Amino acid sequence: MELQRGVGFAFGPDIAEAFLERNNLSLLVRSHEVKEEGYLVEHGGKTITVFSAPNYCDTMGNKGAFIHFDSSLEPKFTKFECVPHPPVRPMAYAAGLGGLA
């Protein structure tokens, strides 16, 4: 595994498979990693990354997505684009009170 940005780990299909076997699982679903189309299926279909923030930080241009599992347990994805940004500078809301403080 490779440490990236000091906050997470990048891993390949071998690590994913070992994790799934050790925990008696068949699928790993993770989040909070920007994906251009809102989600990405990797590692032979055994790892899914889903990201629900379209145009992350007002700069990435990515789509958002969410995942739903019906009774068949097959993942169903819904992708969506961002809505127009309110009239405040990008990330101003991070300062508190919607950037108005």
N, CA, C and O atoms as a MOPAC input file, in Angstrom:
PM7 MOZYME 1SCF
protein

 N      0.84100 1    -1.18100 1     0.00000 1
 C      0.00000 1     0.00000 1     0.00000 1
 C      0.88300 1     1.23900 1     0.00000 1
 O      1.98000 1     1.24800 1     0.55800 1
 N      0.38100 1     2.26300 1    -0.63000 1
 C      1.12000 1     3.52500 1    -0.72700 1
 C      0.34400 1     4.62100 1    -0.01300 1
 O     -0.83300 1     4.84100 1    -0.29800 1
 N      0.99400 1     5.30000 1     0.90400 1
 C      0.36800 1     6.39800 1     1.62300 1
 C      0.31300 1     7.62300 1     0.71900 1
 O      1.32600 1     8.01900 1     0.14200 1
 N     -0.87100 1     8.22300 1     0.59500 1
 C     -1.04400 1     9.41800 1    -0.22300 1
 C     -1.59300 1    10.54500 1     0.64500 1
 O     -2.53700 1    10.33800 1     1.40800 1
 N     -1.01000 1    11.72800 1     0.53300 1
 C     -1.46200 1    12.93000 1     1.22600 1
 C     -1.54400 1    12.77600 1     2.73100 1
 O     -2.03500 1    13.67900 1     3.40800 1
 N     -1.08300 1    11.66900 1     3.27500 1
 C     -1.10500 1    11.47900 1     4.71400 1
 C     -2.47000 1    11.17100 1     5.29400 1
 O     -2.61200 1    11.15400 1     6.51700 1
 N     -3.49300 1    10.92400 1     4.46600 1
 C     -4.83200 1    10.70100 1     4.99300 1
 C     -5.46800 1     9.39300 1     4.53700 1
 O     -6.57300 1     9.07800 1     4.98000 1
 N     -4.82500 1     8.63200 1     3.68300 1
 C     -5.44200 1     7.40300 1     3.21700 1
 C     -4.42800 1     6.48200 1     2.58400 1
 O     -3.22900 1     6.76100 1     2.57700 1
 N     -4.91800 1     5.39000 1     2.05900 1
 C     -4.06000 1     4.39700 1     1.43500 1
 C     -4.55900 1     4.07500 1     0.03900 1
 O     -5.76200 1     3.93900 1    -0.18600 1
 N     -3.62700 1     3.95400 1    -0.89700 1
 C     -3.93600 1     3.42800 1    -2.23000 1
 C     -3.61700 1     1.94200 1    -2.17700 1
 O     -2.63200 1     1.54700 1    -1.55200 1
 N     -4.42800 1     1.11400 1    -2.81800 1
 C     -4.19800 1    -0.32600 1    -2.77600 1
 C     -4.63900 1    -0.95200 1    -4.09300 1
 O     -5.47000 1    -0.40200 1    -4.81600 1
 N     -4.07800 1    -2.08200 1    -4.37900 1
 C     -4.38300 1    -2.79400 1    -5.61500 1
 C     -5.31900 1    -3.96100 1    -5.37700 1
 O     -5.80300 1    -4.16500 1    -4.26400 1
 N     -5.57400 1    -4.73400 1    -6.43600 1
 C     -6.51500 1    -5.85000 1    -6.33200 1
 C     -6.07200 1    -6.93200 1    -5.35000 1
 O     -6.91700 1    -7.60900 1    -4.76400 1
 N     -4.77600 1    -7.10600 1    -5.16100 1
 C     -4.30100 1    -8.12700 1    -4.21700 1
 C     -4.68900 1    -7.77400 1    -2.78000 1
 O     -5.10600 1    -8.64200 1    -2.01300 1
 N     -4.55100 1    -6.51100 1    -2.42500 1
 C     -4.91700 1    -6.06800 1    -1.07200 1
 C     -6.43500 1    -6.13100 1    -0.89900 1
 O     -6.92400 1    -6.56200 1     0.14500 1
 N     -7.17000 1    -5.70900 1    -1.90700 1
 C     -8.63400 1    -5.76100 1    -1.83900 1
 C     -9.10500 1    -7.19900 1    -1.64800 1
 O     -9.96000 1    -7.46800 1    -0.80500 1
 N     -8.55100 1    -8.11600 1    -2.42700 1
 C     -8.94400 1    -9.52900 1    -2.33400 1
 C     -8.61600 1   -10.09700 1    -0.95500 1
 O     -9.43100 1   -10.81400 1    -0.37300 1
 N     -7.43900 1    -9.78700 1    -0.43200 1
 C     -7.05800 1   -10.27300 1     0.89900 1
 C     -8.00600 1    -9.73300 1     1.96700 1
 O     -8.40800 1   -10.46800 1     2.86900 1
 N     -8.36700 1    -8.44100 1     1.86900 1
 C     -9.29600 1    -7.83800 1     2.82700 1
 C    -10.65600 1    -8.52900 1     2.76000 1
 O    -11.23600 1    -8.86800 1     3.79200 1
 N    -11.16000 1    -8.73800 1     1.54600 1
 C    -12.46200 1    -9.37100 1     1.37900 1
 C    -12.45600 1   -10.79100 1     1.92600 1
 O    -13.38800 1   -11.18700 1     2.62600 1
 N    -11.42600 1   -11.55700 1     1.61800 1
 C    -11.33500 1   -12.93600 1     2.11900 1
 C    -11.24800 1   -12.96400 1     3.63600 1
 O    -11.95400 1   -13.73800 1     4.28100 1
 N    -10.39400 1   -12.13100 1     4.21100 1
 C    -10.19500 1   -12.10300 1     5.66600 1
 C    -11.48800 1   -11.74400 1     6.40600 1
 O    -11.70600 1   -12.19300 1     7.53100 1
 N    -12.33100 1   -10.94700 1     5.78100 1
 C    -13.56800 1   -10.49000 1     6.41600 1
 C    -14.81700 1   -11.16600 1     5.88200 1
 O    -15.93600 1   -10.75600 1     6.19100 1
 N    -14.62100 1   -12.21100 1     5.07200 1
 C    -15.74100 1   -12.98000 1     4.51800 1
 C    -16.74400 1   -12.08000 1     3.79100 1
 O    -17.95300 1   -12.16000 1     4.00700 1
 N    -16.20200 1   -11.22400 1     2.92500 1
 C    -17.01600 1   -10.29200 1     2.14400 1
 C    -16.81000 1   -10.56500 1     0.65800 1
 O    -15.83600 1   -11.20600 1     0.26200 1
 N    -17.73400 1   -10.07400 1    -0.15300 1
 C    -17.59700 1   -10.23100 1    -1.60400 1
 C    -17.41300 1    -8.90800 1    -2.32900 1
 O    -17.08400 1    -8.89700 1    -3.51500 1
 N    -17.62200 1    -7.78300 1    -1.62900 1
 C    -17.54100 1    -6.47600 1    -2.26700 1
 C    -17.09500 1    -5.43700 1    -1.25300 1
 O    -17.51500 1    -5.46200 1    -0.09600 1
 N    -16.24400 1    -4.52500 1    -1.69500 1
 C    -15.79100 1    -3.39700 1    -0.88300 1
 C    -16.31700 1    -2.12700 1    -1.53200 1
 O    -16.02200 1    -1.85400 1    -2.69600 1
 N    -17.09100 1    -1.35300 1    -0.78700 1
 C    -17.59500 1    -0.06200 1    -1.26400 1
 C    -16.98400 1     1.00900 1    -0.37100 1
 O    -17.10400 1     0.96500 1     0.85400 1
 N    -16.32800 1     1.96800 1    -1.01100 1
 C    -15.68100 1     3.04600 1    -0.27200 1
 C    -16.10300 1     4.38100 1    -0.86000 1
 O    -16.73400 1     4.43500 1    -1.91600 1
 N    -15.74800 1     5.46000 1    -0.16900 1
 C    -16.19000 1     6.77600 1    -0.62300 1
 C    -15.13000 1     7.82400 1    -0.35800 1
 O    -14.04100 1     7.53500 1     0.13800 1
 N    -15.47700 1     9.03300 1    -0.70100 1
 C    -14.68500 1    10.24200 1    -0.50200 1
 C    -13.33800 1    10.20100 1    -1.21800 1
 O    -12.29000 1    10.49900 1    -0.64400 1
 N    -13.40400 1     9.83100 1    -2.46000 1
 C    -12.26600 1     9.97200 1    -3.36100 1
 C    -12.84400 1    10.41300 1    -4.69900 1
 O    -13.67300 1     9.70700 1    -5.27400 1
 N    -12.42100 1    11.56600 1    -5.20000 1
 C    -12.99900 1    12.12700 1    -6.42200 1
 C    -12.85100 1    11.14600 1    -7.57500 1
 O    -11.76500 1    10.62900 1    -7.83600 1
 N    -13.95700 1    10.90000 1    -8.25700 1
 C    -13.97700 1    10.08000 1    -9.46800 1
 C    -14.68800 1    10.88100 1   -10.55100 1
 O    -15.75800 1    11.44400 1   -10.31700 1
 N    -14.09900 1    10.92600 1   -11.71700 1
 C    -14.59900 1    11.76600 1   -12.81300 1
 C    -16.08300 1    11.54300 1   -13.08800 1
 O    -16.82700 1    12.50500 1   -13.27700 1
 N    -16.51500 1    10.29600 1   -13.11200 1
 C    -17.91400 1     9.97800 1   -13.42400 1
 C    -18.77000 1     9.78100 1   -12.17000 1
 O    -19.92600 1     9.36900 1   -12.27100 1
 N    -18.21100 1    10.07300 1   -10.98400 1
 C    -18.95800 1     9.93100 1    -9.74100 1
 C    -18.74700 1     8.59500 1    -9.05100 1
 O    -18.97300 1     8.47000 1    -7.84800 1
 N    -18.31900 1     7.60900 1    -9.79900 1
 C    -18.00100 1     6.31000 1    -9.21200 1
 C    -17.02400 1     5.58500 1   -10.12500 1
 O    -16.85300 1     5.93800 1   -11.29200 1
 N    -16.38800 1     4.56100 1    -9.56300 1
 C    -15.46300 1     3.74400 1   -10.33800 1
 C    -15.49100 1     2.32700 1    -9.78300 1
 O    -15.36600 1     2.12100 1    -8.57600 1
 N    -15.65600 1     1.35300 1   -10.67000 1
 C    -15.61800 1    -0.05900 1   -10.30300 1
 C    -14.23700 1    -0.57900 1   -10.68400 1
 O    -13.81500 1    -0.44900 1   -11.83300 1
 N    -13.53300 1    -1.17000 1    -9.71900 1
 C    -12.16400 1    -1.63100 1    -9.93200 1
 C    -11.96800 1    -3.04300 1    -9.39100 1
 O    -12.88500 1    -3.65800 1    -8.84700 1
 N    -10.75200 1    -3.52900 1    -9.55900 1
 C    -10.30600 1    -4.80300 1    -8.97900 1
 C    -11.24000 1    -5.94800 1    -9.35400 1
 O    -11.68600 1    -6.71200 1    -8.49900 1
 N    -11.52400 1    -6.04800 1   -10.64700 1
 C    -12.37400 1    -7.13800 1   -11.11700 1
 C    -13.79900 1    -7.05300 1   -10.61900 1
 O    -14.47200 1    -8.07200 1   -10.46700 1
 N    -14.26300 1    -5.83300 1   -10.36400 1
 C    -15.62900 1    -5.63500 1    -9.88700 1
 C    -15.78600 1    -5.79900 1    -8.39000 1
 O    -16.91000 1    -5.78700 1    -7.88800 1
 N    -14.68700 1    -5.95300 1    -7.66200 1
 C    -14.77100 1    -6.19800 1    -6.22700 1
 C    -14.58500 1    -4.95300 1    -5.36900 1
 O    -14.81400 1    -4.99600 1    -4.16000 1
 N    -14.17500 1    -3.85200 1    -5.97600 1
 C    -14.03000 1    -2.59100 1    -5.24400 1
 C    -14.78200 1    -1.50500 1    -5.99600 1
 O    -14.58000 1    -1.31100 1    -7.19500 1
 N    -15.64700 1    -0.80100 1    -5.28500 1
 C    -16.39200 1     0.31900 1    -5.85600 1
 C    -16.08300 1     1.55600 1    -5.03300 1
 O    -16.19400 1     1.54800 1    -3.80700 1
 N    -15.69400 1     2.61800 1    -5.72300 1
 C    -15.53500 1     3.92100 1    -5.08100 1
 C    -16.67500 1     4.79400 1    -5.57600 1
 O    -16.88900 1     4.92100 1    -6.78200 1
 N    -17.40100 1     5.39200 1    -4.65200 1
 C    -18.51200 1     6.27500 1    -5.01100 1
 C    -18.27500 1     7.63100 1    -4.34800 1
 O    -17.87300 1     7.70700 1    -3.18600 1
 N    -18.53000 1     8.69700 1    -5.10500 1
 C    -18.26300 1    10.05500 1    -4.62400 1
 C    -19.46900 1    10.92200 1    -4.94700 1
 O    -19.82400 1    11.07900 1    -6.11500 1
 N    -20.10500 1    11.48900 1    -3.92400 1
 C    -21.38800 1    12.16500 1    -4.11600 1
 C    -21.30300 1    13.67700 1    -4.25500 1
 O    -22.33800 1    14.34400 1    -4.28800 1
 N    -20.10000 1    14.23700 1    -4.33700 1
 C    -19.96200 1    15.69400 1    -4.43000 1
 C    -19.57100 1    16.09700 1    -5.85200 1
 O    -18.39300 1    16.04000 1    -6.20400 1
 N    -20.54800 1    16.50400 1    -6.67800 1
 C    -20.19800 1    16.91400 1    -8.03700 1
 C    -19.42900 1    18.23400 1    -8.03600 1
 O    -19.66200 1    19.10200 1    -7.19500 1
 N    -18.52300 1    18.36800 1    -8.97500 1
 C    -17.66800 1    19.55300 1    -9.08700 1
 C    -17.03800 1    19.89400 1    -7.73900 1
 O    -17.15400 1    21.01300 1    -7.24000 1
 N    -16.36800 1    18.89200 1    -7.16700 1
 C    -15.78800 1    18.98100 1    -5.83800 1
 C    -14.94000 1    20.24200 1    -5.67200 1
 O    -14.13300 1    20.58100 1    -6.53700 1
 N    -15.13600 1    20.92400 1    -4.55500 1
 C    -14.45100 1    22.18800 1    -4.22000 1
 C    -14.64000 1    23.24000 1    -5.30700 1
 O    -13.82400 1    24.15200 1    -5.44200 1
 N    -15.70300 1    23.11600 1    -6.07000 1
 C    -16.03900 1    24.08100 1    -7.12100 1
 C    -14.98800 1    24.14300 1    -8.22500 1
 O    -14.95000 1    25.11300 1    -8.98200 1
 N    -14.14100 1    23.13000 1    -8.32900 1
 C    -13.05200 1    23.20300 1    -9.30900 1
 C    -12.81100 1    21.91400 1   -10.07900 1
 O    -12.17500 1    21.96200 1   -11.13300 1
 N    -13.28100 1    20.77300 1    -9.61200 1
 C    -12.86300 1    19.49000 1   -10.18700 1
 C    -13.61100 1    19.10200 1   -11.46400 1
 O    -13.06800 1    18.36600 1   -12.28800 1
 N    -14.83500 1    19.57500 1   -11.64400 1
 C    -15.58900 1    19.24600 1   -12.84900 1
 C    -16.12200 1    17.82400 1   -12.88400 1
 O    -16.63300 1    17.39300 1   -13.91800 1
 N    -16.02100 1    17.07800 1   -11.78500 1
 C    -16.48400 1    15.69000 1   -11.73200 1
 C    -17.99600 1    15.61300 1   -11.55100 1
 O    -18.63000 1    16.57600 1   -11.11900 1
 N    -18.55500 1    14.47500 1   -11.88000 1
 C    -19.95200 1    14.18200 1   -11.58100 1
 C    -20.02200 1    13.60200 1   -10.17600 1
 O    -19.01400 1    13.15100 1    -9.63300 1
 N    -21.20100 1    13.61500 1    -9.59800 1
 C    -21.46100 1    12.94300 1    -8.33400 1
 C    -22.25000 1    11.68300 1    -8.62200 1
 O    -22.81300 1    11.53500 1    -9.70600 1
 N    -22.29600 1    10.77900 1    -7.66800 1
 C    -23.06400 1     9.54600 1    -7.84700 1
 C    -23.48500 1     8.99900 1    -6.49500 1
 O    -22.90800 1     9.32200 1    -5.45700 1
 N    -24.51400 1     8.15700 1    -6.54200 1
 C    -24.83600 1     7.34600 1    -5.37700 1
 C    -25.14200 1     5.94400 1    -5.85600 1
 O    -25.42400 1     5.71900 1    -7.03200 1
 N    -25.08200 1     5.01700 1    -4.93700 1
 C    -25.24200 1     3.60000 1    -5.24900 1
 C    -26.43000 1     3.06200 1    -4.46500 1
 O    -26.67000 1     3.45500 1    -3.32300 1
 N    -27.16900 1     2.15700 1    -5.09900 1
 C    -28.32400 1     1.52600 1    -4.48000 1
 C    -28.22700 1     0.02900 1    -4.74300 1
 O    -27.89600 1    -0.39600 1    -5.85000 1
 N    -28.51300 1    -0.75300 1    -3.73100 1
 C    -28.55600 1    -2.20400 1    -3.88000 1
 C    -29.99800 1    -2.65000 1    -3.70700 1
 O    -30.59700 1    -2.42700 1    -2.65500 1
 N    -30.56000 1    -3.28300 1    -4.73900 1
 C    -31.91500 1    -3.80500 1    -4.61400 1
 C    -31.84700 1    -5.23200 1    -4.06400 1
 O    -30.79500 1    -5.65400 1    -3.58300 1
 N    -32.93100 1    -5.96700 1    -4.12600 1
 C    -32.97000 1    -7.31200 1    -3.54200 1
 C    -32.01100 1    -8.29100 1    -4.22500 1
 O    -31.66400 1    -9.31500 1    -3.63700 1
 N    -31.57800 1    -7.99700 1    -5.45100 1
 C    -30.61900 1    -8.86600 1    -6.14200 1
 C    -29.18200 1    -8.61200 1    -5.67300 1
 O    -28.27100 1    -9.36500 1    -6.01500 1
 N    -28.98800 1    -7.55000 1    -4.88800 1
 C    -27.68700 1    -7.11500 1    -4.38500 1
 C    -26.71900 1    -6.69400 1    -5.48100 1
 O    -25.51100 1    -6.62200 1    -5.25300 1
 N    -27.24200 1    -6.41600 1    -6.66400 1
 C    -26.42600 1    -5.85400 1    -7.74000 1
 C    -26.41400 1    -4.34000 1    -7.58200 1
 O    -27.46600 1    -3.73400 1    -7.37700 1
 N    -25.24900 1    -3.72400 1    -7.67200 1
 C    -25.20100 1    -2.26600 1    -7.50400 1
 C    -25.85300 1    -1.54000 1    -8.67700 1
 O    -25.63400 1    -1.88400 1    -9.83900 1
 N    -26.64600 1    -0.54400 1    -8.35300 1
 C    -27.26400 1     0.33800 1    -9.34800 1
 C    -26.75200 1     1.74500 1    -9.05700 1
 O    -26.84100 1     2.22600 1    -7.92700 1
 N    -26.21600 1     2.40200 1   -10.08600 1
 C    -25.60100 1     3.70300 1    -9.90100 1
 C    -26.47700 1     4.79900 1   -10.49500 1
 O    -27.08100 1     4.62100 1   -11.55300 1
 N    -26.53700 1     5.91800 1    -9.81200 1
 C    -27.17400 1     7.12600 1   -10.33300 1
 C    -26.11900 1     8.21900 1   -10.32700 1
 O    -25.55200 1     8.54300 1    -9.28400 1
 N    -25.86000 1     8.78600 1   -11.50400 1
 C    -24.89200 1     9.87900 1   -11.63500 1
 C    -25.64200 1    11.19700 1   -11.76300 1
 O    -26.76500 1    11.23500 1   -12.26500 1
 N    -25.01500 1    12.27200 1   -11.30800 1
 C    -25.63000 1    13.58900 1   -11.43200 1
 C    -24.54600 1    14.65600 1   -11.52600 1
 O    -23.40100 1    14.45000 1   -11.12200 1
 N    -24.94000 1    15.79600 1   -12.06900 1
 C    -24.02500 1    16.93200 1   -12.21100 1
 C    -24.35400 1    17.98500 1   -11.16800 1
 O    -25.39800 1    17.92500 1   -10.51900 1
 N    -23.46700 1    18.93700 1   -11.01300 1
 C    -23.67900 1    19.99000 1   -10.02300 1
 C    -24.74400 1    20.96500 1   -10.51300 1
 O    -25.04900 1    21.04100 1   -11.70300 1
 N    -25.28900 1    21.69400 1    -9.57400 1
 C    -26.22000 1    22.78000 1    -9.89200 1
 C    -25.40900 1    24.06900 1    -9.91100 1
 O    -24.28900 1    24.09400 1    -9.40000 1
 N    -25.94500 1    25.13600 1   -10.48700 1
 C    -25.19200 1    26.38900 1   -10.50200 1
 C    -24.78800 1    26.81600 1    -9.09100 1
 O    -25.55100 1    26.67900 1    -8.13500 1
 N    -23.59400 1    27.32700 1    -8.99600 1
 C    -23.04700 1    27.74500 1    -7.70800 1
 C    -23.68200 1    29.05600 1    -7.26700 1
 O    -23.91600 1    29.93300 1    -8.09900 1
 N    -23.96700 1    29.20900 1    -5.96500 1
 C    -24.49000 1    30.49200 1    -5.48300 1
 C    -23.45900 1    31.60100 1    -5.66900 1
 O    -22.28000 1    31.31700 1    -5.87900 1
 N    -23.87500 1    32.83000 1    -5.59700 1
 C    -22.96500 1    33.94800 1    -5.87400 1
 C    -21.99500 1    34.25800 1    -4.73200 1
 O    -21.98600 1    35.36700 1    -4.19700 1
 N    -21.18500 1    33.27300 1    -4.36800 1
 C    -20.09100 1    33.46000 1    -3.40800 1
 C    -18.85300 1    32.83500 1    -4.01500 1
 O    -18.95300 1    31.91400 1    -4.82500 1
 N    -17.68700 1    33.32700 1    -3.63000 1
 C    -16.46900 1    32.77700 1    -4.21500 1
 C    -16.30200 1    31.31700 1    -3.80500 1
 O    -16.77100 1    30.92900 1    -2.73500 1
 N    -15.65100 1    30.50100 1    -4.62400 1
 C    -15.48800 1    29.08000 1    -4.31900 1
 C    -14.88500 1    28.86200 1    -2.93500 1
 O    -13.95100 1    29.55600 1    -2.53300 1
 N    -15.43300 1    27.89200 1    -2.21900 1
 C    -15.00500 1    27.47200 1    -0.89400 1
 C    -15.20500 1    28.52700 1     0.18900 1
 O    -14.74500 1    28.32500 1     1.31300 1
 N    -15.86600 1    29.63200 1    -0.09800 1
 C    -16.09000 1    30.65700 1     0.90700 1
 C    -16.93700 1    30.10700 1     2.05900 1
 O    -16.77900 1    30.52400 1     3.20600 1
 N    -17.82300 1    29.18200 1     1.75200 1
 C    -18.69500 1    28.60300 1     2.78300 1
 C    -17.87800 1    27.85100 1     3.83000 1
 O    -18.36600 1    27.64900 1     4.94200 1
 N    -16.66200 1    27.43200 1     3.51700 1
 C    -15.83200 1    26.69600 1     4.46000 1
 C    -15.42100 1    27.57500 1     5.64300 1
 O    -15.05800 1    27.05900 1     6.70000 1
 N    -15.47600 1    28.88200 1     5.47200 1
 C    -15.10700 1    29.80200 1     6.55000 1
 C    -16.19400 1    29.91100 1     7.60900 1
 O    -15.95600 1    30.47200 1     8.67800 1
 N    -17.37200 1    29.39000 1     7.33400 1
 C    -18.48000 1    29.43300 1     8.30100 1
 C    -19.59400 1    30.34100 1     7.82300 1
 O    -19.35100 1    31.30800 1     7.10200 1
 N    -20.79300 1    30.03400 1     8.21700 1
 C    -21.99800 1    30.79600 1     7.90800 1
 C    -22.15100 1    31.07700 1     6.41800 1
 O    -22.52100 1    32.18500 1     6.02800 1
 N    -21.86900 1    30.08700 1     5.59300 1
 C    -22.08600 1    30.22500 1     4.16500 1
 C    -21.20400 1    31.26500 1     3.50700 1
 O    -21.55200 1    31.77500 1     2.44200 1
 N    -20.08900 1    31.59100 1     4.10000 1
 C    -19.18800 1    32.57000 1     3.51700 1
 C    -19.60100 1    34.00700 1     3.75600 1
 O    -19.00400 1    34.94100 1     3.22100 1
 N    -20.63000 1    34.16800 1     4.56700 1
 C    -21.15200 1    35.50600 1     4.80700 1
 C    -20.61200 1    36.13000 1     6.09100 1
 O    -20.84800 1    37.30800 1     6.36100 1
 N    -19.89600 1    35.35100 1     6.86900 1
 C    -19.39300 1    35.86000 1     8.15600 1
 C    -18.12500 1    36.67100 1     7.96600 1
 O    -17.56400 1    37.17500 1     8.93900 1

